[in-house]
Amino acid sequence: RLRLENGGPGAARSLLKARESLDDGDFEGASRAARAAIADRPEWGLAHATLAEALNASRGRGAVDAAQRATELNPELVEAWRELGDAYLEMR
C-alpha cells in the first residue's frame, strides 16, 4: 500500500497519476504528474523519488537531483535511495 506521508489531496492525486503513468510506460506523463505533486507539496520526499523514477525510466536529466532531494527530505525512504543509485548507474 502506498504510504502518502504528509501529502495533501491534490498531491496524492498527482502522485497516484504518476504511479499509473509509470505502470503504463508513460514516463513523460509520470514526470508531469510527479512535478505537479512537488508543486503542491515540495517537502514531500515520495514525490521527488517518484520524479526520479520517471526520469530514470526515460533516461531524462535531473534524476540525480530529484533523488538527492528525496533522500534529504526523507532519509528513511528506501525508494529514494534506490532511485539515487539507479540515477548514478545511468550516468555511467
C-alpha positions in Angstrom: 0.0 0.0 0.0 1.2 3.5 -0.9 2.2 5.5 2.2 1.3 9.1 1.5 3.3 10.7 4.3 2.1 14.3 4.7 0.9 14.9 1.2 -2.3 16.8 0.6 -5.2 15.5 -1.5 -4.0 17.3 -4.7 -0.5 16.0 -4.2 -1.9 12.5 -3.5 -3.9 12.5 -6.7 -1.0 13.7 -8.7 1.3 11.1 -7.2 -1.2 8.3 -7.9 -1.4 9.6 -11.5 2.4 9.5 -11.7 2.4 5.9 -10.5 -0.3 4.9 -13.0 1.6 6.6 -15.8 4.8 4.7 -14.8 3.0 1.4 -14.8 1.6 2.2 -18.3 5.1 3.2 -19.6 4.2 6.8 -20.0 7.3 8.3 -18.5 6.7 11.8 -19.7 3.2 11.8 -18.1 4.7 10.4 -14.9 7.2 13.2 -14.8 4.5 15.8 -15.3 2.3 14.3 -12.6 5.2 14.0 -10.1 6.2 17.6 -10.8 2.6 18.6 -10.0 2.7 16.7 -6.7 6.0 18.5 -5.9 4.4 21.9 -6.8 1.7 21.2 -4.3 3.9 19.6 -1.6 7.6 20.5 -2.2 8.5 19.0 1.1 7.2 15.5 0.1 10.1 13.1 -0.4 8.0 10.5 -2.1 7.0 12.9 -4.8 10.7 13.7 -5.5 11.5 10.0 -5.5 8.7 9.3 -8.0 10.0 12.0 -10.2 13.5 10.5 -10.1 12.0 7.1 -11.0 10.2 8.6 -14.0 13.4 10.4 -15.1 15.4 7.3 -14.7 13.0 5.3 -16.7 13.1 7.8 -19.6 16.8 8.4 -19.2 15.9 12.0 -18.6 18.1 14.6 -16.9 17.6 15.6 -13.3 17.1 12.2 -11.8 20.1 12.5 -9.5 18.9 15.9 -8.3 15.4 14.6 -7.7 16.6 11.5 -5.9 19.1 13.5 -3.7 16.3 15.9 -2.7 14.1 12.9 -1.8 16.8 11.5 0.4 17.3 14.8 2.1 13.6 15.2 2.8 13.1 11.6 4.0 16.3 9.7 4.7 14.3 6.6 5.6 12.6 6.4 2.2 14.1 3.3 0.5 12.6 4.3 -2.9 14.7 7.5 -2.8 17.9 5.7 -2.2 17.1 3.1 -4.9 16.4 5.8 -7.4 19.6 7.7 -6.4 21.6 4.5 -7.1 19.8 4.0 -10.4 20.5 7.6 -11.4 24.2 7.2 -10.8 24.2 4.0 -12.7 22.5 5.7 -15.7 25.3 8.3 -15.7 27.9 5.7 -16.5 
